[in-house]
Each structure stands twice: as structure tokens, then as C-alpha cells.
Amino acid sequence: MPQEFRLALVGAGLVTAGSHLPAALASTRVRIEAIVDPAVERAGALARKFGIKPEIAPDVAAVANRIDGAVIATPNHTHKEIALRCLDAGIPVLVEKPLANSHADGLAIVNAGERAAKVVAVGYCLRFWRSTTLLKHLLDEAYFGRVRRFYHQFGTVGGWVPLSGYILNRQSVGGGVLVVTGTHFLDRMLHFWGYPDGVHLADDSTGGPEANAIASFRYDRDDGDAMEGKARYSKTTALPGGLVLETDAGIVTLGETSDSEIILRPRMHPELCEVIRGRSGQPPKDVFLLQLEDFVDACREGRAPRVTGREALESLRLMAELYGNRVQLIDRWYGQKAEVTWASA
């Protein structure tokens, strides 16, 4: 059996406590060697809460020679500095999404990883959902024929987490609900169809992070029949999460969970409901565990992780283009249709 992978968790905040640390404890391949946070008291309290005794350090440099990799789960604007410090020391990194606060910062991380020949993975964990994997396979096989339009939404009332105050600071996060909530679908959209040919954004920011956003996308085709899509995200309005595709075969719907079933309502027989699921009868594994073990395996096998830094750069480029082509969101947006003026990619 290979030795346990010595992992440092950089950042002792909510996402580490709720997701990354439990995933590391659940893995038989990983040993939590260190928890790194400038607030060492918080890091120590987190270790005691889970009954573990890793090294507690204020900076990753203090443990660099004793770890095989690091999970960086800190505020977005700190990702670049910490990742560069790790990669310069020869330490592979799994960076919580998004990769960085800007495309330039993300590119610096990716270039450093390539220079050091070390893995840079990014925490778009919903790529590990069974439903994502199955839908990607079906789309690649043109199972539904052409996709004509798509729509994705997710919204909650009072969705800002009060214990994570940094997300209310646009400079720290890089945006608002589009970054905090929408980035996971933007990654999956790019994974399914590549980079769009036109984008548009309407949001309600007045200088700070937006709470509501409507993004629109256009994919040009050789036959002149463009595929169009829309995504709506809210921190003030409940929007049941899910993806809807209008396809040659009919209407396809998919919920926002790992084991959501893909449902096809055939175009010729809309009264029917065809349920599509994979063959596995096993319960789905935690996506943070799958993500972490993919990172560990990529480091050991010298291969690319499921979500690479290069792929995550495309998400940053897309978010920058959306914010660069934004207009003010109309009042009562949830009951009206937004105007769309396309910007070419």
C-alpha cells in the first residue's frame, strides 16, 4: 500500500470545516499533516473539534518540507499568493473555486504550476456529480440531438452566510452571486459546450457585490442556427435549482443533486416522461472526497486532475467578460424579460 498523502489544509474557515476536512478524514489515502491559518487559534479550535492533532501553523512555509500537497480554501483574493508560495516550494495545490480573483492572477498560478511540473487542481466539485458525468456523456454522444436552448437557475432568500463576511466585499470575492453561486454552472457549461460566442449580463450591483444576476449566452453553429442559453441567480429570491434543455428529442431536465435523474419529455409524446439513469446501484460518494482523491491520484500518477487550472482559467475569462458587458438589472427582474445585447467573444 502507498504511504498516506500528507495534506495541508490552508484556511480554517467554513468550507474547510464543513467539506474539505471531513473529506480528508473520510479518505484512506490522506493524512491531515497540518492546518494553516494566520488565526492559529481558529485552526487549533478546528482541530480540537474534530479530535485530530495536526501541526498548526500561521503560514504554509512553516510546513512546506513535510507535506505532499495543499488544499487552499481561503478568501478568493488570497489564492494567488498562497498558491504561488506552494508551487514555488514544489507543493501541488487543490484550489477552492474560483481559481483566483482575476484571469491574470489565475494565469500566474497556472504558469507557476507548469513551470514546476506540479498539479494545479480547482475545486469545481460538481463536476464529480454522477448526473454531471452522465449528462456530459449523453451530450457528447448527441443522444438528444442538437441542444437548441438551455436554462439554469438557483436562488435562495437571505443566502449570504453571515459567518463569511468576506463575501460581501467585492474586492475579496471578485463579484457577487455570479461568483459565489453561478460559477459552478459556468464551469459545467464550459465543460459541456466550450466557450460561448456571445455573452450578456444584467445584475443589480450598485458598486458592491450583486445579489441578483441574469446571464445570457450564445453559441454560433456552422448552419447558422445558434444555441442560446440563460442563467439566473439570486440571493434574495427562491429559485428552485436545476437545468432545462430544449433539444431535438424533447425537453430534458436535471435537478441540482449528484443523484438527480435526467428526465426526457419526448417532443413527439410530451405526455410521456423518460427517466435516464446510470447503471450503478451504489449510493453516490461525497463530491469533496472524490475531488480530493482525484487530486491525490493525479499527484501520484503524474497526470492531469479532473478539473485543471487551465480549464478554470476559462471560467475566470467568462466571468470577466460577463461583468465587462453588464447592464443594470430591471426592477422586479423575476417577473420580466431582460433585454439582451450580445457581445462577441
Backbone hydrogen bonds, N-H to C=O, Kabsch-Sander energy under -0.5 kcal/mol:
donor,donor_aa,acceptor,acceptor_aa,energy
5,F,29,R,-3.5
6,R,4,E,-0.5
7,L,5,F,-0.7
7,L,31,R,-2.9
8,A,69,G,-2.0
9,L,34,A,-2.6
10,V,8,A,-0.7
10,V,71,V,-3.2
11,G,9,L,-0.8
11,G,36,V,-3.3
13,G,73,A,-0.5
17,A,13,G,-2.5
18,G,14,L,-2.9
19,S,15,V,-1.6
20,H,15,V,-1.9
21,L,16,T,-2.8
23,A,19,S,-1.9
24,A,20,H,-2.2
25,L,21,L,-2.4
26,A,22,P,-1.7
27,S,23,A,-0.9
27,S,24,A,-0.5
31,R,5,F,-2.8
33,E,7,L,-2.2
33,E,31,R,-1.1
34,A,7,L,-1.6
35,I,55,E,-2.4
36,V,9,L,-3.0
37,D,57,A,-2.4
40,V,38,P,-1.5
42,R,39,A,-0.7
43,A,39,A,-1.8
44,G,40,V,-2.7
45,A,41,E,-2.3
46,L,42,R,-2.1
47,A,43,A,-2.0
48,R,44,G,-2.3
49,K,45,A,-2.2
50,F,46,L,-1.5
51,G,48,R,-1.0
52,I,47,A,-2.4
55,E,33,E,-2.6
57,A,35,I,-1.9
57,A,55,E,-0.5
62,A,59,D,-1.4
63,V,60,V,-1.5
64,A,60,V,-0.7
66,R,63,V,-2.3
67,I,64,A,-0.8
68,D,6,R,-3.3
69,G,6,R,-1.3
70,A,92,P,-1.9
71,V,8,A,-2.6
72,I,70,A,-0.6
72,I,94,L,-2.7
73,A,10,V,-2.9
73,A,71,V,-0.8
77,H,172,S,-1.4
78,T,75,P,-2.3
79,H,76,N,-1.3
82,I,78,T,-1.9
83,A,79,H,-3.0
84,L,80,K,-2.7
85,R,81,E,-1.8
86,C,82,I,-2.2
87,L,83,A,-3.0
88,D,84,L,-2.5
89,A,85,R,-0.9
89,A,86,C,-0.7
90,G,87,L,-1.6
91,I,86,C,-2.6
93,V,119,V,-2.4
94,L,70,A,-2.6
95,V,93,V,-0.5
95,V,121,A,-3.0
96,E,72,I,-2.9
97,K,123,G,-0.5
106,G,102,S,-2.4
107,L,103,H,-2.7
108,A,104,A,-1.8
109,I,105,D,-1.7
110,V,106,G,-2.5
111,N,107,L,-2.8
112,A,108,A,-1.9
113,G,109,I,-2.2
114,E,110,V,-2.2
115,R,111,N,-2.4
116,A,112,A,-2.1
117,A,113,G,-0.7
118,K,113,G,-2.4
121,A,93,V,-2.7
122,V,307,V,-1.6
123,G,95,V,-3.0
124,Y,122,V,-2.1
125,C,123,G,-1.7
127,R,124,Y,-1.8
128,F,125,C,-2.1
129,W,126,L,-1.1
131,S,258,S,-1.7
133,T,129,W,-2.1
134,L,130,R,-2.7
135,L,131,S,-2.4
136,K,132,T,-2.5
137,H,133,T,-1.9
138,L,134,L,-2.4
139,L,135,L,-2.7
140,D,136,K,-2.4
141,E,137,H,-1.7
142,A,139,L,-1.4
143,Y,138,L,-2.7
145,G,142,A,-1.3
148,R,146,R,-0.6
148,R,246,E,-3.4
149,R,246,E,-1.3
150,F,228,E,-1.6
151,Y,244,V,-2.3
152,H,230,K,-2.3
153,Q,242,G,-1.6
154,F,232,R,-1.8
155,G,239,L,-1.8
156,T,234,S,-1.8
158,G,156,T,-0.5
158,G,235,K,-1.2
159,G,156,T,-0.6
159,G,235,K,-1.2
164,S,161,V,-1.8
167,I,164,S,-1.8
168,L,165,G,-1.9
169,N,166,Y,-1.9
170,R,168,L,-0.6
172,S,169,N,-0.7
173,V,169,N,-2.0
174,G,170,R,-3.0
177,V,210,E,-2.3
179,V,176,G,-0.9
180,V,176,G,-2.8
181,T,177,V,-2.5
182,G,177,V,-2.1
183,T,178,L,-0.6
184,H,181,T,-0.8
185,F,182,G,-0.6
186,L,182,G,-2.3
187,D,183,T,-2.1
188,R,184,H,-1.8
189,M,185,F,-3.4
190,L,186,L,-2.3
191,H,187,D,-2.1
192,F,188,R,-2.3
193,W,189,M,-2.9
194,G,190,L,-1.8
197,D,218,R,-2.6
198,G,218,R,-1.5
199,V,343,A,-1.5
200,H,216,S,-1.7
201,L,325,N,-1.1
202,A,214,I,-2.2
203,D,327,V,-1.9
204,D,212,N,-1.6
207,G,208,G,-0.6
213,A,233,Y,-2.4
214,I,202,A,-2.7
215,A,231,A,-3.0
216,S,200,H,-2.7
217,F,229,G,-2.6
218,R,198,G,-2.2
219,Y,227,M,-3.2
220,D,218,R,-0.5
224,G,221,R,-1.9
226,A,224,G,-1.0
227,M,219,Y,-2.7
228,E,148,R,-1.6
229,G,217,F,-2.3
230,K,150,F,-1.6
231,A,215,A,-2.8
232,R,152,H,-2.1
233,Y,213,A,-2.5
234,S,154,F,-1.5
235,K,211,A,-2.1
239,L,155,G,-1.7
242,G,153,Q,-1.7
243,L,254,L,-2.9
244,V,151,Y,-2.7
245,L,252,V,-3.1
246,E,149,R,-2.9
247,T,245,L,-0.7
247,T,250,G,-2.3
248,D,144,F,-0.5
248,D,146,R,-1.8
249,A,144,F,-2.0
251,I,265,R,-1.9
252,V,245,L,-2.8
252,V,250,G,-0.5
253,T,263,I,-2.4
254,L,243,L,-2.2
256,E,241,G,-0.6
260,S,257,T,-1.3
262,I,276,I,-1.8
263,I,253,T,-2.4
263,I,261,E,-0.6
264,L,274,E,-3.1
265,R,251,I,-2.8
267,R,249,A,-3.0
272,L,269,H,-2.4
274,E,264,L,-3.3
275,V,273,C,-0.6
276,I,262,I,-3.3
290,L,286,D,-2.2
291,Q,287,V,-2.6
292,L,288,F,-2.2
293,E,289,L,-2.6
294,D,290,L,-2.0
295,F,291,Q,-2.0
296,V,292,L,-2.5
297,D,293,E,-2.5
298,A,294,D,-2.5
299,C,295,F,-2.2
300,R,296,V,-2.3
301,E,297,D,-2.8
302,G,298,A,-1.1
303,R,298,A,-1.4
308,T,306,R,-0.6
309,G,120,V,-1.3
312,A,308,T,-2.1
313,L,309,G,-1.6
314,E,310,R,-0.9
314,E,311,E,-0.8
315,S,311,E,-1.0
316,L,312,A,-1.8
317,R,313,L,-2.6
318,L,314,E,-2.4
319,M,315,S,-2.6
320,A,316,L,-2.3
321,E,317,R,-2.1
322,L,318,L,-2.5
323,Y,319,M,-2.7
324,G,320,A,-1.9
325,N,321,E,-0.9
325,N,322,L,-1.1
326,R,323,Y,-1.1
327,V,201,L,-1.8
329,L,203,D,-2.8
333,W,330,I,-0.6
335,G,332,R,-1.8
336,Q,333,W,-1.3
338,A,336,Q,-0.5
342,W,340,V,-0.5
343,A,199,V,-1.3
345,A,197,D,-2.7
